[in-house]
Amino acid sequence: MRTARIEIRGLRVFAYHGVLDEEREQGQTFVLDVWLDPPPSPADETDDLADAVNYAAVCDRVVELAQGGPYRLLERLAAVIADDLVARFGVTHARVRVAKPDVPIPHPLDEVAVVAEASAGPNSAV
């Protein structure tokens, strides 16, 4: 059996997170990237969704969590999502990147982002 990594990139979610009151009141777009390491499965041979992690269900859950909160820090939002994906989808590892393109920092920049990772197992928080 082979291993595979699932990548979801550029998932855009409008939500109400931030340190400033205006950010939590007006909302803004966040961009999320997700990497998942599923356990070995026969999906690459069976071509059956029942043997795989359903990408659409992952996206639905990420959007649901990202629209929750609100959270003041990107660190917390990314950690909540990473922990949940490991627990809910049975993946061995999740890496979640949350980017905030419209950050209220008075310097020219493309975005600010935070990456959180979670793993299943005896020493994990999940």
MDTraj code that builds the backbone (N, CA, C; nanometers):
import mdtraj as md
import numpy as np

residues = "MET ARG THR ALA ARG ILE GLU ILE ARG GLY LEU ARG VAL PHE ALA TYR HIS GLY VAL LEU ASP GLU GLU ARG GLU GLN GLY GLN THR PHE VAL LEU ASP VAL TRP LEU ASP PRO PRO PRO SER PRO ALA ASP GLU THR ASP ASP LEU ALA ASP ALA VAL ASN TYR ALA ALA VAL CYS ASP ARG VAL VAL GLU LEU ALA GLN GLY GLY PRO TYR ARG LEU LEU GLU ARG LEU ALA ALA VAL ILE ALA ASP ASP LEU VAL ALA ARG PHE GLY VAL THR HIS ALA ARG VAL ARG VAL ALA LYS PRO ASP VAL PRO ILE PRO HIS PRO LEU ASP GLU VAL ALA VAL VAL ALA GLU ALA SER ALA GLY PRO ASN SER ALA VAL".split()
xyz = np.array([
    [0.0835, -0.1177, 0.0000],
    [0.0000, 0.0000, 0.0000],
    [0.0885, 0.1247, 0.0000],
    [0.0493, 0.2208, -0.0783],
    [0.1219, 0.3466, -0.0867],
    [0.0635, 0.4480, 0.0116],
    [0.1391, 0.5515, 0.0394],
    [0.0871, 0.6609, 0.1213],
    [0.0604, 0.7805, 0.0315],
    [-0.0252, 0.8664, 0.0770],
    [-0.0597, 0.9869, 0.0003],
    [-0.0766, 1.1023, 0.0975],
    [-0.0556, 1.2211, 0.0485],
    [-0.0818, 1.3427, 0.1261],
    [-0.1895, 1.4211, 0.0519],
    [-0.2866, 1.4662, 0.1266],
    [-0.3941, 1.5473, 0.0702],
    [-0.3581, 1.6933, 0.0907],
    [-0.3732, 1.7739, -0.0139],
    [-0.3479, 1.9175, -0.0055],
    [-0.4704, 1.9935, -0.0525],
    [-0.5150, 2.0852, 0.0293],
    [-0.6231, 2.1769, -0.0068],
    [-0.5639, 2.3161, 0.0066],
    [-0.5636, 2.3902, -0.1020],
    [-0.4971, 2.5213, -0.1001],
    [-0.5909, 2.6331, -0.1418],
    [-0.5778, 2.7445, -0.0721],
    [-0.6496, 2.8652, -0.1122],
    [-0.7976, 2.8656, -0.0788],
    [-0.8378, 2.7930, 0.0255],
    [-0.9779, 2.7938, 0.0667],
    [-1.0077, 2.9282, 0.1331],
    [-1.0983, 3.0042, 0.0726],
    [-1.1279, 3.1380, 0.1213],
    [-1.2536, 3.1353, 0.2082],
    [-1.2414, 3.1990, 0.3248],
    [-1.3513, 3.2014, 0.4207],
    [-1.3650, 3.3429, 0.4761],
    [-1.4872, 3.3941, 0.4727],
    [-1.5135, 3.5243, 0.5349],
    [-1.5540, 3.4980, 0.6792],
    [-1.4829, 3.5632, 0.7727],
    [-1.5082, 3.5377, 0.9146],
    [-1.4756, 3.6624, 0.9965],
    [-1.4993, 3.6526, 1.1267],
    [-1.4904, 3.7676, 1.2172],
    [-1.3876, 3.7441, 1.3272],
    [-1.2619, 3.7330, 1.2899],
    [-1.1544, 3.7101, 1.3849],
    [-1.0593, 3.8290, 1.3853],
    [-0.9905, 3.8481, 1.4961],
    [-0.8886, 3.9514, 1.5032],
    [-0.8769, 4.0100, 1.6424],
    [-0.7665, 4.0755, 1.6652],
    [-0.7415, 4.1392, 1.7943],
    [-0.8240, 4.2669, 1.8077],
    [-0.8388, 4.3391, 1.6983],
    [-0.9113, 4.4671, 1.7028],
    [-1.0625, 4.4449, 1.6964],
    [-1.1356, 4.5290, 1.7682],
    [-1.2819, 4.5211, 1.7658],
    [-1.3356, 4.5328, 1.6240],
    [-1.2773, 4.6228, 1.5446],
    [-1.3249, 4.6432, 1.4070],
    [-1.3145, 4.5151, 1.3237],
    [-1.2105, 4.4380, 1.3456],
    [-1.1941, 4.3130, 1.2710],
    [-1.3050, 4.2142, 1.3059],
    [-1.3398, 4.2076, 1.4335],
    [-1.4433, 4.1141, 1.4771],
    [-1.5831, 4.1652, 1.4417],
    [-1.5977, 4.2952, 1.4215],
    [-1.7281, 4.3519, 1.3858],
    [-1.7512, 4.3511, 1.2351],
    [-1.6490, 4.3891, 1.1572],
    [-1.6646, 4.4017, 1.0123],
    [-1.6329, 4.2736, 0.9368],
    [-1.5468, 4.1895, 0.9920],
    [-1.5081, 4.0661, 0.9253],
    [-1.4108, 4.0903, 0.8123],
    [-1.3563, 3.9804, 0.7628],
    [-1.2603, 3.9862, 0.6524],
    [-1.2391, 3.8462, 0.5974],
    [-1.1693, 3.8384, 0.4870],
    [-1.1416, 3.7098, 0.4238],
    [-1.0126, 3.6501, 0.4799],
    [-1.0197, 3.5221, 0.5115],
    [-0.9040, 3.4437, 0.5525],
    [-0.8800, 3.3389, 0.4450],
    [-0.7542, 3.3037, 0.4231],
    [-0.7193, 3.2029, 0.3224],
    [-0.6527, 3.0874, 0.3948],
    [-0.7067, 2.9678, 0.3755],
    [-0.6584, 2.8505, 0.4473],
    [-0.6001, 2.7467, 0.3521],
    [-0.4898, 2.6901, 0.3943],
    [-0.4282, 2.5766, 0.3257],
    [-0.4246, 2.4624, 0.4258],
    [-0.4542, 2.3427, 0.3780],
    [-0.4598, 2.2255, 0.4649],
    [-0.3816, 2.1127, 0.4010],
    [-0.2995, 2.0468, 0.4816],
    [-0.2283, 1.9261, 0.4386],
    [-0.2678, 1.8160, 0.5350],
    [-0.3101, 1.7032, 0.4829],
    [-0.3505, 1.5908, 0.5662],
    [-0.2731, 1.4660, 0.5264],
    [-0.2293, 1.3909, 0.6267],
    [-0.1662, 1.2610, 0.6028],
    [-0.2641, 1.1543, 0.6508],
    [-0.3359, 1.0938, 0.5566],
    [-0.4288, 0.9883, 0.5982],
    [-0.3517, 0.8594, 0.6283],
    [-0.4118, 0.7711, 0.7056],
    [-0.3462, 0.6424, 0.7270],
    [-0.3458, 0.5640, 0.5954],
    [-0.2603, 0.4643, 0.5843],
    [-0.2611, 0.3844, 0.4604],
    [-0.4008, 0.3289, 0.4334],
    [-0.4403, 0.3348, 0.3078],
    [-0.5715, 0.2827, 0.2683],
    [-0.5613, 0.2263, 0.1267],
    [-0.6581, 0.1474, 0.0881],
    [-0.6573, 0.0925, -0.0476],
    [-0.7186, 0.1863, -0.1519],
    [-0.7434, 0.3128, -0.1161],
    [-0.8131, 0.4052, -0.2075],
    [-0.7443, 0.4175, -0.3427],
    [-0.6118, 0.4125, -0.3447],
    [-0.5418, 0.4267, -0.4724],
    [-0.5633, 0.3061, -0.5630],
    [-0.6091, 0.1951, -0.5077],
    [-0.6379, 0.0761, -0.5889],
    [-0.7878, 0.0585, -0.6127],
    [-0.8689, 0.0870, -0.5102],
    [-1.0132, 0.0642, -0.5252],
    [-1.0829, 0.1763, -0.5992],
    [-1.0253, 0.2961, -0.5960],
    [-1.0872, 0.4135, -0.6581],
    [-1.2253, 0.4400, -0.5989],
    [-1.2392, 0.4106, -0.4698],
    [-1.3672, 0.4220, -0.4003],
    [-1.3563, 0.5287, -0.2915],
    [-1.4458, 0.6256, -0.2956],
    [-1.4447, 0.7345, -0.1978],
    [-1.4582, 0.6815, -0.0544],
    [-1.5250, 0.5704, -0.0373],
    [-1.5416, 0.5129, 0.0962],
    [-1.4072, 0.4738, 0.1580],
    [-1.3057, 0.4539, 0.0761],
    [-1.1726, 0.4166, 0.1240],
    [-1.0802, 0.5372, 0.1413],
    [-1.1325, 0.6568, 0.1193],
    [-1.0484, 0.7774, 0.1192],
    [-1.1046, 0.8819, 0.2148],
    [-1.0258, 0.9855, 0.2378],
    [-1.0742, 1.1031, 0.3101],
    [-1.1498, 1.1890, 0.2088],
    [-1.2699, 1.2262, 0.2409],
    [-1.3540, 1.3036, 0.1498],
    [-1.3127, 1.4516, 0.1554],
    [-1.2534, 1.5004, 0.0474],
    [-1.2027, 1.6386, 0.0445],
    [-1.3145, 1.7400, 0.0647],
    [-1.4303, 1.7132, 0.0073],
    [-1.5427, 1.8067, 0.0216],
    [-1.5849, 1.8164, 0.1684],
    [-1.5889, 1.7034, 0.2376],
    [-1.6250, 1.7036, 0.3798],
    [-1.5199, 1.7779, 0.4621],
    [-1.3937, 1.7633, 0.4251],
    [-1.2865, 1.8370, 0.4939],
    [-1.3070, 1.9867, 0.4744],
    [-1.3325, 2.0286, 0.3506],
    [-1.3538, 2.1715, 0.3232],
    [-1.4746, 2.2238, 0.4004],
    [-1.5831, 2.1479, 0.4013],
    [-1.7020, 2.1896, 0.4756],
    [-1.6684, 2.2109, 0.6230],
    [-1.5921, 2.1192, 0.6809],
    [-1.5579, 2.1291, 0.8229],
    [-1.4644, 2.2466, 0.8505],
    [-1.3665, 2.2673, 0.7623],
    [-1.2745, 2.3796, 0.7799],
    [-1.3516, 2.5118, 0.7744],
    [-1.4422, 2.5250, 0.6791],
    [-1.5230, 2.6471, 0.6692],
    [-1.6079, 2.6646, 0.7955],
    [-1.6710, 2.5566, 0.8405],
    [-1.7532, 2.5637, 0.9621],
    [-1.6708, 2.6113, 1.0820],
    [-1.5534, 2.5548, 1.0995],
    [-1.4679, 2.5943, 1.2119],
    [-1.4152, 2.7368, 1.1957],
    [-1.3761, 2.7728, 1.0740],
    [-1.3206, 2.9064, 1.0494],
    [-1.4264, 3.0142, 1.0681],
    [-1.5519, 2.9809, 1.0468],
    [-1.6585, 3.0781, 1.0675],
    [-1.7085, 3.0782, 1.2115],
    [-1.6523, 2.9922, 1.2954],
    [-1.6883, 2.9870, 1.4369],
    [-1.6103, 3.0897, 1.5155],
    [-1.5989, 3.0640, 1.6429],
    [-1.5241, 3.1565, 1.7280],
    [-1.6149, 3.2654, 1.7824],
    [-1.5745, 3.3887, 1.7737],
    [-1.4549, 3.4397, 1.7053],
    [-1.3283, 3.4191, 1.7880],
    [-1.2173, 3.4170, 1.7170],
    [-1.0859, 3.4048, 1.7792],
    [-1.0094, 3.5341, 1.7601],
    [-0.9330, 3.5689, 1.8592],
    [-0.8501, 3.6888, 1.8501],
    [-0.7223, 3.6610, 1.7707],
    [-0.6680, 3.5419, 1.7857],
    [-0.5384, 3.5102, 1.7252],
    [-0.5494, 3.4024, 1.6175],
    [-0.4720, 3.4206, 1.5127],
    [-0.4632, 3.3185, 1.4080],
    [-0.4098, 3.1875, 1.4643],
    [-0.3214, 3.1981, 1.5631],
    [-0.2636, 3.0780, 1.6246],
    [-0.3731, 2.9868, 1.6796],
    [-0.4693, 3.0453, 1.7468],
    [-0.5786, 2.9669, 1.8052],
    [-0.6669, 2.9073, 1.6972],
    [-0.7030, 2.9852, 1.5981],
    [-0.7866, 2.9363, 1.4892],
    [-0.7200, 2.8192, 1.4180],
    [-0.5934, 2.8330, 1.3842],
    [-0.5217, 2.7255, 1.3136],
    [-0.5137, 2.6000, 1.3989],
    [-0.4878, 2.6150, 1.5289],
    [-0.4772, 2.4995, 1.6184],
    [-0.6108, 2.4274, 1.6332],
    [-0.7195, 2.5020, 1.6460],
    [-0.8524, 2.4416, 1.6583],
    [-0.8824, 2.3572, 1.5346],
    [-0.8525, 2.4105, 1.4187],
    [-0.8806, 2.3386, 1.2950],
    [-0.7927, 2.2138, 1.2834],
    [-0.6628, 2.2265, 1.3080],
    [-0.5719, 2.1120, 1.2959],
    [-0.6129, 1.9997, 1.3909],
    [-0.6406, 2.0333, 1.5165],
    [-0.6810, 1.9320, 1.6140],
    [-0.8098, 1.8624, 1.5710],
    [-0.9060, 1.9398, 1.5249],
    [-1.0350, 1.8841, 1.4849],
    [-1.0212, 1.7900, 1.3651],
    [-0.9398, 1.8272, 1.2673],
    [-0.9263, 1.7430, 1.1483],
    [-0.8649, 1.6076, 1.1827],
    [-0.7672, 1.6067, 1.2724],
    [-0.7075, 1.4787, 1.3145],
    [-0.8130, 1.3930, 1.3839],
    [-0.8877, 1.4528, 1.4752],
    [-0.9871, 1.3780, 1.5506],
    [-1.1044, 1.3324, 1.4641],
    [-1.1526, 1.4189, 1.3770],
    [-1.2744, 1.3898, 1.3003],
    [-1.2514, 1.2984, 1.1808],
    [-1.1393, 1.3163, 1.1120],
    [-1.1187, 1.2422, 0.9877],
    [-1.0200, 1.1266, 1.0007],
    [-0.9668, 1.1058, 1.1201],
    [-0.8792, 0.9916, 1.1420],
    [-0.7470, 0.9982, 1.0689],
    [-0.7035, 1.1190, 1.0348],
    [-0.5735, 1.1333, 0.9689],
    [-0.4637, 1.1255, 1.0740],
    [-0.3445, 1.0894, 1.0315],
    [-0.2340, 1.0768, 1.1271],
    [-0.1687, 1.2114, 1.1568],
    [-0.1830, 1.3061, 1.0630],
    [-0.1202, 1.4367, 1.0801],
    [-0.1981, 1.5403, 1.0001],
    [-0.2128, 1.6574, 1.0578],
    [-0.2757, 1.7697, 0.9875],
    [-0.1889, 1.8929, 1.0060],
    [-0.1735, 1.9654, 0.8976],
    [-0.1018, 2.0933, 0.8982],
    [-0.1978, 2.1956, 0.8396],
    [-0.2210, 2.3044, 0.9134],
    [-0.3169, 2.4058, 0.8701],
    [-0.2475, 2.5410, 0.8695],
    [-0.2581, 2.6084, 0.7578],
    [-0.2032, 2.7435, 0.7437],
    [-0.3201, 2.8394, 0.7285],
    [-0.3273, 2.9389, 0.8156],
    [-0.4314, 3.0409, 0.8087],
    [-0.3638, 3.1729, 0.7759],
    [-0.4028, 3.2320, 0.6638],
    [-0.3457, 3.3591, 0.6197],
    [-0.4511, 3.4683, 0.6272],
    [-0.4034, 3.5853, 0.6616],
    [-0.4891, 3.7032, 0.6742],
    [-0.4321, 3.8094, 0.5797],
    [-0.4916, 3.8224, 0.4606],
    [-0.4372, 3.9169, 0.3620],
    [-0.4536, 4.0638, 0.4010],
    [-0.5621, 4.0965, 0.4699],
    [-0.5911, 4.2370, 0.5024],
    [-0.5623, 4.2654, 0.6488],
    [-0.4402, 4.2451, 0.6865],
    [-0.4001, 4.2639, 0.8255],
    [-0.3792, 4.4130, 0.8549],
    [-0.4244, 4.4598, 0.9721],
    [-0.4106, 4.6021, 1.0046],
    [-0.2707, 4.6360, 1.0573],
    [-0.1736, 4.6241, 0.9704],
    [-0.0347, 4.6591, 1.0018],
    [0.0064, 4.7665, 0.9019],
    [0.0603, 4.8789, 0.9477],
    [0.0885, 4.9909, 0.8575],
    [0.2180, 4.9753, 0.7764],
    [0.2353, 4.8583, 0.7165],
    [0.3518, 4.8338, 0.6313],
    [0.3054, 4.7542, 0.5103],
    [0.3706, 4.7733, 0.3969],
    [0.3306, 4.6954, 0.2791],
    [0.3676, 4.5478, 0.2975],
    [0.2664, 4.4613, 0.2880],
    [0.2893, 4.3177, 0.2947],
    [0.1741, 4.2463, 0.2264],
    [0.1989, 4.1226, 0.1844],
    [0.0962, 4.0451, 0.1158],
    [-0.0030, 3.9819, 0.2129],
    [0.0503, 3.9327, 0.3231],
    [-0.0348, 3.8661, 0.4203],
    [0.0472, 3.8329, 0.5439],
    [-0.0239, 3.7975, 0.6494],
    [0.0363, 3.7401, 0.7688],
    [-0.0273, 3.6027, 0.7828],
    [0.0520, 3.5013, 0.8171],
    [-0.0015, 3.3663, 0.8271],
    [0.0584, 3.2934, 0.9466],
    [-0.0166, 3.1963, 0.9945],
    [0.0269, 3.1092, 1.1025],
    [0.0023, 2.9659, 1.0591],
    [0.0947, 2.8777, 1.0934],
    [0.0811, 2.7355, 1.0642],
    [0.0736, 2.6587, 1.1955],
    [-0.0248, 2.5717, 1.2061],
    [-0.0372, 2.4832, 1.3219],
    [-0.0382, 2.3394, 1.2717],
    [0.0194, 2.2500, 1.3505],
    [0.0215, 2.1085, 1.3147],
    [-0.0277, 2.0254, 1.4312],
    [-0.0965, 1.9166, 1.3984],
    [-0.1449, 1.8235, 1.4998],
    [-0.1245, 1.6819, 1.4477],
    [-0.0958, 1.5913, 1.5390],
    [-0.0760, 1.4505, 1.5030],
    [-0.1563, 1.3626, 1.5962],
    [-0.1993, 1.2502, 1.5442],
    [-0.2654, 1.1498, 1.6269],
    [-0.1606, 1.0686, 1.6986],
    [-0.1964, 1.0148, 1.8112],
    [-0.1025, 0.9296, 1.8814],
    [-0.1009, 0.9566, 2.0285],
    [-0.0228, 0.8779, 2.1038],
    [-0.0224, 0.8870, 2.2504],
    [0.0328, 1.0180, 2.3047],
    [0.1187, 1.0857, 2.2306],
    [0.1772, 1.2110, 2.2795],
    [0.1128, 1.3334, 2.2182],
    [-0.0010, 1.3156, 2.1535],
    [-0.0652, 1.4283, 2.0864],
    [-0.1699, 1.4913, 2.1761],
    [-0.2112, 1.6118, 2.1382],
    [-0.3153, 1.6825, 2.2124],
    [-0.4533, 1.6384, 2.1659],
    [-0.4571, 1.5601, 2.0602],
    [-0.5859, 1.5184, 2.0027],
    [-0.6313, 1.3889, 2.0639],
])
top = md.Topology()
chain = top.add_chain()
for i, resn in enumerate(residues, 1):
    res = top.add_residue(resn, chain, resSeq=i)
    for name in ("N", "CA", "C"):
        top.add_atom(name, md.element.get_by_symbol(name[0]), res)
traj = md.Trajectory(xyz[None], top)
